[in-house]
Amino acid sequence: MAYVVGPLAPTDLRPSLAAILPDYMVPATFVQLEQLPLTPNGKLDSAKLPAPEATAAARQAGYVPPNDALENQLVDIWEAVLKVQPIGIHDNYFELGGHSLQTIALFAQIERAFNQTIPLAIIFQAPTIAELAAALRHRGESPVWSPLVPISASGSKRPFFCVHGGAGHVYHYRGLARHLGPDQPFYGLQPRVLQGTPSHYSSVRRMAHDYVNEIRKLQPEGPYAIGGFCFGGIVAFEMAQQLTRMGQEVALVAIIDAFSPTYSSSTDSFSPVPAAPRPESSRWQRHAAEIKKQAGLFNKLAYINKSMTGRFRTTTQSITSRLENLEYFWNRLLIHWYGVVKRPLPLWLRNFQLLEVNRHAKKEYIPEIYPGDLSIFRQVEETEEDIAPDMGWGQLTSKSVHVHTIPGGHLSLLQEPHVQQLAQLLQASLEASHSSSLALLRHPQPLMEHND
């Protein structure tokens, strides 16, 4: 909630604040006052500010109550997660202050309440309770939702297609899409497993093939502008390969803070997954033995090292590492259990499973040389000094690599304030690629031949 003194309307304030603040800091409610209450000393008297309950009715001048039990249940969930009351069925989720962490909690509760698996990305297409309720009512009647998620579908420019990271979600691209401006269409690509379908991809090439088919339904012919964050950068690279082999022009391949799949570095977060699974009959025994092994190692972790001053310290880093290992194998055991009892995985386990599938796909991917330019957008805060500036991508192209650096860390690259600079650099690259495509139309070059 924000208190405003002056003639500024919330409809004017919210977009301006959204452009400079992360989602969770944009006030859900604006209360207009003639003047702020002050103490005799001239300081703000917060005790005299109107309480949220007193201003809710004013905020909800266009409040529409729920029409049935389904909408009423959704209202209860939204109000509990967003901590805003009352919420009408036509109130916009983003204008109420919803952000990425709340979205995950929101959909986890919806899945438990209605026993339906729905993708987080539907919040872009159904940002109100009325629209979300309609999607839930017709879930069984609707075709499988497309991996293509319209984060910002309006605009006259060439669409930009951005592949998900290792966790599979595209929600965190909302800030990037917003900073690119209302005239830039922005579509996220997310795997079908997050949309409730049981299948998932076992390789980068299969994933790229599916995504290429989806973007060509929206944009049948090139030039294409594609990109991806982290693991998504590798998938975008393979998509560019496949589009080029089809004879399509790829104007921009934007790889956002991703090492090339052939690059060896201690900072690469992808860890190996066993390539050859053991017989199904021994899986339970393997999980039980591994948990027993990990639990037994805790007895060796409480050792202490005596320092020069005679003080003691514990090796917390080792303990954290073992806890992560134990959590990993426990999650694998749970996934197997859900399969045995034939129950759908909860949202957090689907995320874990997808991350493991993507890690394995990245490990098995053998890339070919790409006959075009690559644009690398990399963070500089968490990388080591000896890391190649192009993050290993120069070895995978026969043309140029354009490297752009942004302050911040790997995850904060898509968050305020760093996402603003990322958007500026990406927008410049999109405009440059558009100019290059126009020049190519005026002076066409013979197409390169590619062997499948």
C-alpha positions in Angstrom: 0.0 0.0 0.0 1.2 3.6 -0.8 -0.2 6.9 0.5 -0.3 9.6 -2.1 -0.7 13.4 -1.6 -1.6 15.3 -4.8 -3.6 14.9 -8.0 -1.7 11.9 -9.4 -4.0 9.0 -10.1 -3.1 5.3 -9.4 -3.4 4.6 -13.1 -0.6 7.0 -13.7 1.6 6.0 -10.8 1.5 2.2 -11.2 3.1 2.0 -14.7 5.8 4.5 -13.7 6.7 2.6 -10.6 6.6 -0.7 -12.4 9.2 0.6 -14.8 11.8 1.2 -12.0 10.8 -1.2 -9.2 10.6 -5.0 -9.0 7.1 -6.5 -9.1 6.9 -7.2 -5.4 7.7 -3.5 -4.5 5.0 -2.0 -6.7 2.1 -1.1 -4.3 -1.1 -3.1 -4.8 -3.2 -0.2 -3.4 -2.8 3.6 -3.6 -4.6 5.8 -1.0 -5.0 9.4 -1.9 -4.9 11.9 1.0 -5.3 15.7 1.1 -2.2 15.8 3.4 -0.1 13.4 5.5 -0.9 13.4 9.2 2.0 14.9 11.2 3.1 14.8 14.8 3.7 18.1 16.7 7.4 17.7 15.9 6.6 17.7 12.2 7.2 14.0 11.6 4.9 11.5 10.0 2.2 10.3 12.3 1.8 6.7 11.0 -0.8 5.9 13.6 -3.2 8.3 12.0 -2.8 6.9 8.5 -6.0 5.1 7.3 -5.9 1.4 7.9 -5.9 -0.9 4.9 -9.3 -2.2 5.8 -10.7 1.3 5.8 -9.3 2.1 2.3 -10.1 -1.3 0.6 -13.7 -0.3 -0.3 -12.4 2.9 -2.0 -9.8 0.9 -3.9 -12.5 -1.5 -5.0 -14.9 1.0 -6.4 -15.5 -1.4 -9.3 -15.6 -4.5 -7.0 -17.4 -7.5 -8.4 -18.0 -10.4 -6.0 -17.6 -14.1 -7.0 -20.5 -15.7 -8.8 -20.1 -19.3 -7.7 -18.2 -21.7 -5.4 -15.3 -22.0 -7.7 -14.7 -18.2 -7.9 -15.3 -17.9 -4.2 -12.6 -20.5 -3.5 -10.2 -18.7 -5.9 -10.9 -15.4 -4.1 -10.0 -17.0 -0.7 -6.7 -18.3 -2.2 -5.7 -15.1 -3.8 -6.5 -13.0 -0.7 -4.5 -15.4 1.5 -1.4 -15.4 -0.8 -1.5 -11.7 -1.8 -2.7 -10.5 1.6 -5.1 -8.0 -0.1 -8.8 -7.7 0.7 -11.3 -7.6 -0.8 -10.4 -9.0 -4.3 -13.0 -8.9 -7.0 -13.2 -11.4 -9.9 -12.1 -8.7 -12.4 -9.1 -7.4 -10.4 -5.8 -7.9 -12.3 -3.2 -10.2 -10.5 -0.2 -8.0 -11.5 -1.9 -4.8 -10.4 -2.6 -6.4 -7.1 1.2 -6.7 -6.6 1.6 -10.4 -7.5 5.2 -11.4 -8.1 7.1 -14.6 -9.0 7.4 -16.2 -5.5 3.8 -15.5 -4.8 2.8 -17.0 -8.1 4.4 -20.3 -7.3 2.7 -20.4 -3.9 -0.6 -19.4 -5.5 -0.6 -22.2 -8.1 0.6 -24.8 -5.6 -2.5 -24.0 -3.5 -4.8 -24.0 -6.6 -3.5 -27.4 -7.6 -4.1 -28.8 -4.1 -7.6 -27.3 -3.9 -8.9 -28.4 -7.3 -6.6 -31.4 -8.0 -5.7 -29.9 -11.4 -2.3 -29.4 -12.9 -2.1 -26.0 -14.6 0.9 -24.0 -15.8 2.0 -20.9 -14.1 2.2 -19.2 -17.4 -1.6 -19.1 -17.7 -1.5 -16.1 -15.3 -0.4 -14.0 -18.4 -3.5 -15.1 -20.3 -5.9 -15.2 -17.4 -4.8 -12.6 -14.9 -8.2 -12.2 -13.2 -10.2 -14.7 -11.1 -13.0 -14.7 -13.7 -10.6 -15.7 -16.5 -8.7 -18.2 -14.3 -12.0 -19.8 -13.2 -13.1 -20.1 -16.8 -9.8 -21.9 -17.7 -10.2 -24.3 -14.7 -13.8 -25.1 -15.8 -12.8 -25.9 -19.3 -9.5 -27.6 -18.6 -10.6 -31.0 -19.6 -12.3 -29.7 -22.8 -9.4 -27.6 -24.0 -6.5 -28.9 -26.2 -3.1 -29.2 -24.7 -1.8 -25.7 -24.1 1.0 -24.6 -26.4 4.6 -24.2 -25.0 4.4 -20.7 -26.5 3.4 -18.2 -23.8 2.4 -14.6 -24.8 4.0 -12.5 -22.1 3.5 -9.4 -24.2 1.6 -10.2 -27.4 0.9 -6.6 -28.6 3.2 -4.5 -30.7 4.2 -4.1 -34.4 7.8 -5.2 -34.1 9.2 -8.6 -35.0 8.4 -11.1 -32.1 11.1 -12.1 -29.8 11.0 -15.8 -28.6 12.7 -16.5 -25.3 13.3 -20.1 -24.1 13.0 -21.0 -20.4 15.9 -21.6 -18.1 16.7 -24.9 -16.4 13.6 -24.8 -14.1 11.3 -24.5 -17.0 9.3 -21.4 -16.0 9.0 -18.2 -18.1 7.4 -16.0 -15.4 10.7 -14.3 -14.6 10.8 -12.8 -18.2 8.0 -10.5 -17.4 10.3 -7.7 -16.2 12.4 -8.0 -19.3 9.4 -7.9 -21.6 8.0 -4.9 -19.8 11.3 -3.0 -20.2 11.5 -3.8 -23.9 8.4 -1.7 -24.3 4.8 -2.1 -25.4 5.6 -2.3 -29.1 7.9 -5.4 -28.7 6.0 -8.7 -28.8 7.6 -11.1 -26.4 6.8 -14.8 -26.2 8.2 -17.3 -23.7 8.7 -20.9 -24.4 8.2 -23.5 -21.6 8.1 -27.3 -21.6 4.8 -29.2 -21.9 5.5 -31.1 -18.6 4.7 -27.9 -16.7 1.4 -27.7 -18.5 0.1 -31.0 -17.1 1.1 -33.3 -19.9 3.0 -36.4 -18.8 5.6 -36.3 -21.6 8.8 -34.3 -21.4 11.9 -34.0 -23.6 14.9 -36.2 -23.3 17.2 -34.2 -25.5 18.0 -30.6 -26.5 17.3 -31.4 -30.1 13.8 -32.7 -29.4 13.0 -29.7 -27.3 14.2 -27.3 -30.0 12.3 -29.2 -32.7 9.0 -28.8 -30.7 9.7 -25.1 -30.0 10.6 -24.4 -33.6 7.2 -25.9 -34.7 5.4 -23.7 -32.2 7.0 -20.4 -33.2 6.4 -21.2 -36.9 2.7 -21.5 -36.1 2.8 -17.9 -35.0 5.4 -16.6 -37.4 5.6 -19.0 -40.4 8.6 -17.3 -42.1 11.8 -15.6 -40.9 13.7 -13.6 -40.1 13.5 -14.9 -36.5 14.7 -13.4 -33.2 15.2 -16.0 -30.6 17.0 -16.3 -27.3 17.1 -17.9 -23.9 18.4 -17.6 -20.4 20.9 -20.1 -18.9 19.9 -23.6 -20.2 17.5 -21.8 -22.5 20.4 -20.2 -24.4 21.6 -23.7 -25.4 18.1 -24.6 -26.7 17.9 -21.3 -28.6 21.2 -22.1 -30.2 19.9 -25.5 -31.4 16.7 -23.8 -32.6 18.7 -21.5 -34.7 20.6 -24.5 -36.2 17.3 -26.2 -37.1 15.7 -23.0 -38.6 18.8 -22.4 -40.7 18.8 -25.9 -42.0 15.2 -25.3 -43.1 16.4 -22.3 -45.1 15.0 -19.8 -42.7 16.8 -16.6 -41.7 17.7 -16.2 -38.0 18.3 -12.5 -37.4 19.2 -12.7 -33.8 20.4 -15.5 -31.4 20.5 -13.9 -27.9 22.2 -16.2 -25.3 21.7 -14.8 -21.8 24.3 -15.8 -19.3 24.8 -19.4 -20.6 28.1 -21.3 -21.0 28.4 -23.1 -24.3 27.6 -26.9 -23.9 31.3 -27.7 -24.7 32.8 -25.2 -22.2 34.4 -26.7 -19.1 34.3 -24.5 -16.1 34.0 -24.8 -12.3 31.2 -22.2 -12.3 29.0 -24.3 -14.6 26.1 -25.2 -12.4 25.0 -28.2 -14.4 25.9 -31.4 -12.6 26.0 -34.9 -14.2 23.1 -37.3 -14.1 23.6 -41.0 -14.5 23.3 -41.8 -18.2 22.4 -45.5 -17.9 19.6 -46.2 -15.5 19.8 -49.4 -13.5 17.1 -52.1 -13.6 13.7 -51.0 -12.3 13.6 -53.8 -9.8 16.6 -52.4 -7.9 15.6 -48.7 -7.8 14.1 -48.8 -4.3 17.1 -50.5 -3.0 19.5 -48.0 -4.6 17.6 -45.0 -3.2 17.5 -46.6 0.3 21.2 -47.4 0.2 22.1 -43.9 -1.0 20.1 -42.2 1.7 21.7 -44.5 4.3 25.1 -43.6 3.0 24.4 -39.9 3.0 22.9 -40.0 6.5 25.9 -41.9 7.8 28.3 -39.3 6.5 26.8 -36.7 8.9 28.7 -38.4 11.7 31.9 -37.3 10.0 30.8 -33.8 9.3 30.9 -32.5 12.9 34.6 -32.4 13.1 36.3 -29.2 14.1 39.6 -27.5 13.3 41.5 -25.8 16.0 42.8 -22.4 14.9 45.9 -20.6 15.9 44.0 -18.8 18.6 42.6 -21.9 20.1 39.1 -21.3 18.9 37.0 -23.9 17.2 34.9 -23.8 14.0 32.6 -26.2 12.2 32.8 -26.9 8.5 29.4 -25.5 7.5 30.1 -25.7 3.8 30.5 -29.5 4.0 27.4 -29.8 6.0 25.4 -27.8 3.5 26.8 -29.9 0.6 25.7 -33.1 2.3 22.3 -31.7 3.1 21.8 -30.8 -0.6 22.9 -34.4 -1.6 20.4 -35.9 0.8 17.7 -33.6 -0.4 18.5 -34.6 -4.0 18.2 -38.4 -3.4 15.1 -37.9 -1.2 13.4 -36.1 -4.1 14.3 -38.8 -6.5 12.8 -41.3 -4.0 9.6 -39.3 -3.8 9.3 -39.1 -7.6 9.5 -42.9 -7.8 6.9 -43.2 -5.1 4.4 -41.0 -6.9 5.0 -43.1 -10.0 4.3 -46.3 -8.2 1.0 -45.0 -6.7 0.1 -43.4 -10.0 -0.4 -39.9 -8.6 0.5 -36.6 -10.3 3.7 -34.9 -9.1 3.2 -31.8 -7.0 4.5 -28.5 -8.5 7.8 -28.4 -6.6 8.6 -32.0 -7.6 7.8 -31.3 -11.2 10.2 -28.5 -11.1 12.9 -30.7 -9.6 12.3 -33.4 -12.1 12.4 -31.0 -15.0 15.7 -29.5 -13.7 17.2 -33.0 -13.7 15.9 -33.8 -17.2 17.4 -30.5 -18.5 20.7 -31.2 -16.8 20.9 -34.6 -18.5 19.9 -33.2 -21.9 22.6 -30.5 -21.7 25.2 -33.1 -20.8 24.3 -35.3 -23.7 24.0 -32.5 -26.3 26.7 -32.5 -29.0 26.5 -29.1 -30.8 27.5 -28.4 -34.4 29.1 -25.2 -35.7 26.5 -22.5 -36.3 26.9 -20.5 -39.6 25.7 -17.2 -38.1 26.4 -14.5 -35.5 25.7 -15.0 -31.8 25.0 -12.3 -29.2 26.0 -13.1 -25.6 24.6 -11.2 -22.7 26.5 -12.1 -19.6 26.7 -11.0 -15.9 30.1 -10.0 -14.4 29.5 -10.3 -10.7 29.7 -14.1 -10.1 32.2 -15.1 -12.8 35.8 -15.9 -12.3 38.6 -13.9 -14.0 39.9 -16.7 -16.1 36.5 -17.4 -17.8 36.5 -16.8 -21.5 34.7 -13.5 -22.3 32.5 -15.3 -24.9 31.7 -18.1 -22.4 32.9 -20.6 -25.0 30.5 -19.7 -27.8 33.2 -18.5 -30.1 34.2 -22.1 -30.8 30.7 -22.9 -32.0 30.2 -20.3 -34.7 31.9 -19.7 -38.1 31.0 -16.0 -37.8 31.1 -13.4 -35.0 30.3 -13.4 -31.3 29.0 -10.1 -29.8 29.5 -10.0 -26.1 27.6 -7.6 -23.8 28.2 -7.4 -20.1 25.7 -6.4 -17.4 26.4 -5.8 -13.7 24.8 -8.2 -11.3 24.8 -11.9 -10.7 23.3 -14.8 -12.7 19.8 -14.7 -11.1 19.7 -11.0 -10.5 20.3 -10.4 -14.3 16.5 -10.7 -14.8 15.7 -8.6 -11.7 15.7 -4.9 -11.0 17.8 -2.8 -11.5 20.0 -5.0 -13.8 17.1 -6.1 -16.0 16.8 -2.6 -17.3 20.3 -2.6 -18.7 19.8 -6.1 -20.1 16.6 -4.8 -21.9 18.5 -1.8 -23.3 21.2 -4.0 -24.8 18.8 -6.6 -26.1 16.6 -3.9 -27.6 19.7 -2.4 -29.4 20.5 -5.9 -30.7 16.9 -6.5 -31.9 17.0 -3.2 -33.8 20.4 -3.9 -35.3 19.2 -7.3 -36.4 16.1 -5.8 -38.0 18.3 -3.3 -39.9 20.6 -6.2 -41.1 17.5 -8.1 -42.3 16.3 -5.1 -44.3 19.8 -4.7 -45.9 19.7 -8.4 -46.8 16.4 -8.0 -48.5 17.8 -5.1 -50.6 21.0 -7.1 -51.5 20.1 -10.8 -51.2 22.9 -13.3 -50.8 22.8 -16.9 -52.0 21.6 -19.3 -49.3 24.2 -21.6 -47.7 23.7 -25.3 -48.2 23.3 -27.4 -45.1 23.4 -31.2 -44.8 21.0 -32.8 -42.3 
